[in-house]
Amino acid sequence: MIKQSTIRALGIGIFAMALGSVTGCQTHIAGMTLPSGHYMEHPPQYFAPSPFFPLSKELASIEAGGNNAQGGVNGGAAAPLPAPLPGPNGLPN
């Protein structure tokens, strides 16, 4: 007569094999991770293209030309540019 624990272990093994064959899994062959046989059944994923400059609020502030970070210092006028640095031969670039 077959013991209760043997029947239970056999049932769990059959269930695990059936579940693995239905769901599919990744396999490792010769160092490569290969997809399951069901990969063509999944819908494609869409990733929206990223913007050229990822900080859109900062870009809008820069393009507006205001000193928004400084709260409108100098009455909203832009600060003058610094003098150019001398080049390797001592002359300004």
JOMOFEN-V55576 format. One record per run of one state. SS is the DSSP state (hx for helix, st for strand, lp for the rest). FROM is the first residue (numbers start at 1). LEN is the number of residues. If there is no record, write none. Layout:
ss={SS	SS}
from={FROM	FROM}
len={LEN	LEN}
This chain:
ss={lp	hx	lp	st	lp	st	lp	hx	lp	hx	lp	hx	lp	hx	lp	st	lp	st	lp}
from={1	4	24	27	30	32	35	39	42	56	65	68	71	73	77	86	87	92	93}
len={3	20	3	3	2	3	4	3	14	9	3	3	2	4	9	1	5	1	1}
